Amino acid sequence: MLDALENVIEPLYYAVSAILLGWHWVWTEAGLPDDSGWNWALSIVGLTVVVRVALIPLFVKQIKSSRNMQMLQPKVKDLQKKYGHDRERLAQETMALYKDAGTNPFASCLPILLQAPIFFALFRVINVAVGDDPRGLGLLSDTDAANLKGAKLLGALIADTFLETTLTSTRILTALLVVLMTATTFTTQRQLMRKNMPESALTGPYAQQQKMLLYVLPVAFGFGGIFFPIGVLLYWTTSNLWTMGQQFYVIRNNPAPGTPAFEAKRQRDIKKGKVVDVEPETPVKSVDKVRRQPKKTSRSQRRSGS
């Protein structure tokens, strides 16, 4: 099974190593030594930027889907009241509502899911380069692997993990990156819930999903961080910072209607003299119709055709 997974993900080794070496060449030409920890660290940051730019269309789709989910929460509550006694029917009607609105309740997880293979590929590239039999993976040569293995950032080996190192500097830098990674994950999710979710969307299944992500993801990343090399932690921390900044921009400039962020933007526009609509527009497709059960009729009415 592991061999099958390796074959599937092997093209990513070439893609990740190609981008990594491209940035490494740029920083080497800029004057950084090719075995410098700063060179490799900045190359990993560059790799992150390339990946996140490629994911922007998906992020836009995620924002639209998330916004539609928020707008649908009042209708979801109506379904809960109507079919609360029948969980299977409630699930069917809720999914039908999402389908009619053209939204997906799992879209918010897509950026994380799509980055996971890249994350794993980078981990393997670094891990193989520093193993007992160090070698290059993908386009990384054995010389590149040797440079990566010995590269230091602020006195810490960039390819070391918290658990396997004997260097205090490595453990300190790893711990700082894990804390930063955890804090940015929590802050990003909390920012979404506090500023860009209407009050009606703070309860129900979608709200429960968001609350779960708020606490589960930081804990998972924090615990898993001690097993990953500093280079991988740099990738994920940079990605989190990108997500936080990107989300801040969207919330500030294109907030969901009916949210605190929407009202704050409306007040800013008023101060600037812009004409703004008092009533926010709803971005959800027309889904006013909630499936209704046929009216009950008596046997005599059915016979008479009334």
C-alpha positions as CSV (number, residue, x, y, z in Angstrom):
1,M,0.0,0.0,0.0
2,L,2.9,2.3,0.8
3,D,4.5,1.6,-2.5
4,A,1.2,2.5,-4.3
5,L,1.0,5.8,-2.4
6,E,4.6,6.5,-3.2
7,N,3.9,6.0,-7.0
8,V,0.9,8.3,-6.8
9,I,2.7,11.1,-5.0
10,E,6.0,10.7,-6.9
11,P,5.2,13.4,-9.5
12,L,4.8,15.9,-6.6
13,Y,8.4,15.2,-5.6
14,Y,9.5,16.5,-8.9
15,A,7.1,19.5,-8.8
16,V,8.1,20.5,-5.2
17,S,11.8,20.0,-5.8
18,A,11.7,22.0,-9.1
19,I,10.1,25.0,-7.4
20,L,12.4,24.7,-4.4
21,L,15.5,24.6,-6.6
22,G,14.2,27.5,-8.7
23,W,13.9,29.7,-5.6
24,H,17.2,28.3,-4.4
25,W,18.9,29.5,-7.6
26,V,17.3,32.9,-7.2
27,W,18.6,33.4,-3.7
28,T,22.0,32.0,-4.7
29,E,22.2,34.6,-7.5
30,A,21.1,37.2,-5.0
31,G,24.3,36.5,-3.0
32,L,23.3,33.9,-0.4
33,P,25.6,30.8,-0.1
34,D,24.0,27.7,-1.7
35,D,24.4,25.8,1.6
36,S,23.0,28.7,3.7
37,G,20.0,28.0,6.0
38,W,18.5,31.3,5.0
39,N,18.7,30.4,1.4
40,W,16.8,27.1,1.9
41,A,14.4,28.8,4.3
42,L,13.5,31.5,1.8
43,S,13.2,28.9,-0.9
44,I,10.6,27.1,1.2
45,V,8.8,30.4,1.7
46,G,8.9,30.9,-2.1
47,L,7.5,27.4,-2.6
48,T,4.6,28.3,-0.3
49,V,3.8,31.5,-2.2
50,V,3.7,29.7,-5.5
51,V,1.4,27.0,-4.1
52,R,-0.9,29.6,-2.5
53,V,-1.1,31.7,-5.6
54,A,-2.1,28.6,-7.5
55,L,-4.9,27.9,-4.9
56,I,-6.4,31.4,-5.2
57,P,-9.3,30.3,-7.5
58,L,-10.1,27.5,-5.1
59,F,-10.0,30.0,-2.2
60,V,-12.5,32.2,-4.0
61,K,-14.8,29.2,-4.5
62,Q,-14.4,28.3,-0.8
63,I,-15.4,31.9,0.2
64,K,-18.5,31.8,-2.0
65,S,-19.5,28.4,-0.7
66,S,-18.9,29.4,2.9
67,R,-21.0,32.5,2.4
68,N,-23.9,30.6,0.9
69,M,-23.7,28.2,3.9
70,Q,-24.1,31.1,6.2
71,M,-27.1,32.5,4.4
72,L,-28.8,29.1,4.4
73,Q,-28.7,28.7,8.1
74,P,-32.2,30.1,8.8
75,K,-33.6,27.6,6.3
76,V,-31.6,24.8,7.9
77,K,-33.1,25.7,11.2
78,D,-36.6,25.4,9.7
79,L,-35.7,22.0,8.4
80,Q,-34.5,21.0,11.9
81,K,-37.8,22.0,13.4
82,K,-39.7,20.2,10.8
83,Y,-37.7,16.9,10.6
84,G,-35.9,17.0,14.0
85,H,-37.6,13.7,14.9
86,D,-36.3,11.9,11.7
87,R,-32.5,12.3,11.4
88,E,-32.2,10.5,8.1
89,R,-34.9,12.6,6.5
90,L,-33.3,15.8,8.0
91,A,-30.0,14.9,6.4
92,Q,-31.6,14.2,3.0
93,E,-33.6,17.5,3.0
94,T,-30.5,19.5,4.2
95,M,-28.3,18.1,1.5
96,A,-31.1,18.8,-1.1
97,L,-31.2,22.4,0.2
98,Y,-27.4,22.7,-0.3
99,K,-27.6,21.2,-3.7
100,D,-30.4,23.6,-4.8
101,A,-28.2,26.5,-3.5
102,G,-25.2,25.3,-5.4
103,T,-23.0,25.0,-2.3
104,N,-20.9,22.4,-0.6
105,P,-20.6,22.1,3.2
106,F,-17.2,20.6,2.8
107,A,-15.7,23.3,0.5
108,S,-14.0,25.0,3.5
109,C,-11.7,22.0,3.9
110,L,-10.6,21.8,0.3
111,P,-7.5,24.1,0.5
112,I,-6.2,22.1,3.5
113,L,-6.9,18.8,1.7
114,L,-5.2,19.9,-1.5
115,Q,-2.2,21.1,0.3
116,A,-1.8,17.9,2.3
117,P,0.0,16.0,-0.6
118,I,2.3,18.9,-1.1
119,F,3.0,19.1,2.6
120,F,3.8,15.3,2.6
121,A,6.0,15.6,-0.6
122,L,8.1,18.4,1.0
123,F,8.4,16.3,4.2
124,R,9.6,13.3,2.1
125,V,12.1,15.5,0.1
126,I,13.6,16.8,3.4
127,N,13.4,13.5,5.2
128,V,15.2,11.6,2.5
129,A,17.9,14.3,2.2
130,V,18.8,13.9,5.9
131,G,18.3,10.2,6.4
132,D,20.9,7.6,7.2
133,D,21.5,7.3,3.5
134,P,21.1,10.9,2.4
135,R,20.1,11.4,-1.2
136,G,18.2,13.7,-3.5
137,L,14.6,13.1,-4.2
138,G,12.8,14.3,-7.4
139,L,15.1,16.9,-9.1
140,L,17.1,17.4,-5.9
141,S,20.7,16.1,-6.5
142,D,22.8,14.4,-3.8
143,T,24.8,17.6,-3.5
144,D,21.7,19.6,-2.9
145,A,20.6,17.0,-0.3
146,A,24.0,17.4,1.5
147,N,23.6,21.2,1.5
148,L,20.1,20.9,2.8
149,K,21.1,18.5,5.6
150,G,23.8,20.8,6.9
151,A,21.9,24.1,6.4
152,K,21.4,26.1,9.7
153,L,18.9,28.8,10.4
154,L,19.5,30.9,13.6
155,G,21.8,28.1,14.8
156,A,19.2,25.3,14.2
157,L,19.5,22.6,11.6
158,I,16.6,23.3,9.1
159,A,16.1,19.5,8.5
160,D,15.9,18.6,12.2
161,T,12.8,17.8,14.2
162,F,12.0,18.7,17.8
163,L,12.2,15.0,18.9
164,E,15.3,13.9,17.1
165,T,17.7,16.9,17.6
166,T,20.2,17.3,20.4
167,L,20.6,21.1,19.7
168,T,18.8,23.4,22.1
169,S,18.6,26.1,19.4
170,T,16.7,23.6,17.1
171,R,14.2,22.8,19.9
172,I,13.6,26.5,20.6
173,L,13.1,27.4,17.0
174,T,10.8,24.4,16.4
175,A,8.8,25.2,19.5
176,L,8.4,28.8,18.4
177,L,7.2,27.7,14.9
178,V,4.8,25.2,16.4
179,V,3.3,27.9,18.6
180,L,3.1,30.4,15.7
181,M,1.5,27.8,13.5
182,T,-1.1,26.9,16.1
183,A,-1.8,30.6,16.9
184,T,-2.3,31.5,13.3
185,T,-4.6,28.6,12.7
186,F,-6.7,29.5,15.7
187,T,-6.7,33.3,14.8
188,T,-7.7,32.7,11.2
189,Q,-10.7,30.5,12.2
190,R,-11.8,32.8,15.0
191,Q,-11.6,35.8,12.7
192,L,-14.0,34.1,10.3
193,M,-16.5,33.3,13.0
194,R,-16.4,36.6,14.9
195,K,-16.4,39.0,12.0
196,N,-17.8,37.3,8.9
197,M,-20.6,35.1,10.1
198,P,-24.2,36.4,10.6
199,E,-25.8,35.8,14.0
200,S,-28.2,33.4,12.5
201,A,-25.3,31.2,11.3
202,L,-23.7,30.8,14.8
203,T,-25.9,27.9,15.6
204,G,-26.7,24.7,13.8
205,P,-24.6,22.0,12.0
206,Y,-22.4,24.5,10.1
207,A,-21.6,26.5,13.2
208,Q,-20.7,23.3,15.0
209,Q,-18.4,22.4,12.1
210,Q,-16.7,25.7,12.4
211,K,-16.3,25.5,16.2
212,M,-14.8,22.1,15.8
213,L,-12.3,23.4,13.3
214,L,-11.5,26.3,15.6
215,Y,-10.2,24.0,18.4
216,V,-9.4,20.7,16.7
217,L,-7.1,22.0,14.0
218,P,-4.7,24.0,16.2
219,V,-4.4,21.1,18.6
220,A,-3.7,18.7,15.8
221,F,-1.1,20.9,14.2
222,G,0.5,21.7,17.5
223,F,0.8,18.0,18.4
224,G,2.0,17.0,15.0
225,G,4.5,19.8,14.7
226,I,7.0,18.2,17.0
227,F,7.4,15.4,14.5
228,F,8.1,17.6,11.4
229,P,11.4,19.2,10.3
230,I,11.8,22.9,10.7
231,G,11.6,23.3,6.9
232,V,8.1,21.7,6.8
233,L,7.0,23.9,9.8
234,L,8.2,26.9,7.8
235,Y,6.0,25.9,4.9
236,W,2.9,25.5,7.0
237,T,3.5,28.6,9.1
238,T,4.0,30.7,6.0
239,S,0.8,29.2,4.5
240,N,-1.1,30.0,7.6
241,L,0.1,33.6,7.5
242,W,-0.9,33.8,3.9
243,T,-4.4,32.5,4.7
244,M,-4.8,34.9,7.6
245,G,-3.8,37.9,5.4
246,Q,-5.9,36.7,2.5
247,Q,-9.0,36.2,4.7
248,F,-8.5,39.6,6.4
249,Y,-8.5,41.3,3.0
250,V,-11.7,39.5,1.9
251,I,-13.5,40.1,5.1
252,R,-12.6,43.8,5.1
253,N,-13.4,44.4,1.4
254,N,-16.1,41.9,0.6
255,P,-17.7,40.8,3.8
256,A,-20.8,38.5,4.0
257,P,-24.1,40.4,4.3
258,G,-25.6,40.7,7.8
259,T,-22.2,40.3,9.5
260,P,-20.3,42.7,11.8
261,A,-17.7,43.1,9.0
262,F,-20.4,44.1,6.6
263,E,-21.7,46.8,8.9
264,A,-18.1,48.0,9.5
265,K,-17.5,48.3,5.8
266,R,-20.8,50.1,5.3
267,Q,-19.8,52.7,7.9
268,R,-16.4,53.2,6.3
269,D,-18.0,53.7,2.9
270,I,-20.4,56.2,4.4
271,K,-17.5,58.2,5.9
272,K,-15.8,58.2,2.4
273,G,-19.0,59.5,0.9
274,K,-19.9,56.4,-1.1
275,V,-23.5,55.5,-1.7
276,V,-24.3,52.2,0.0
277,D,-27.3,50.0,0.1
278,V,-29.0,49.8,3.5
279,E,-30.2,46.3,2.9
280,P,-27.4,43.8,2.0
281,E,-27.8,41.6,-1.0
282,T,-28.0,37.9,-0.5
283,P,-25.6,36.0,-2.6
284,V,-27.4,32.7,-2.3
285,K,-29.3,31.4,-5.3
286,S,-33.0,31.4,-5.1
287,V,-33.8,28.6,-2.8
288,D,-37.0,30.0,-1.2
289,K,-38.8,26.8,-1.8
290,V,-38.4,24.4,1.0
291,R,-39.7,21.0,0.2
292,R,-43.3,20.8,1.3
293,Q,-45.3,17.7,2.2
294,P,-48.5,17.3,0.2
295,K,-51.6,18.6,2.0
296,K,-53.6,15.9,3.8
297,T,-57.0,15.3,2.2
298,S,-59.9,13.2,3.4
299,R,-60.9,10.1,1.5
300,S,-64.2,11.7,0.3
301,Q,-62.2,14.7,-1.1
302,R,-59.9,12.4,-3.0
303,R,-62.9,10.5,-4.5
304,S,-64.5,13.8,-5.6
305,G,-61.3,15.0,-7.1
306,S,-61.3,18.2,-5.1
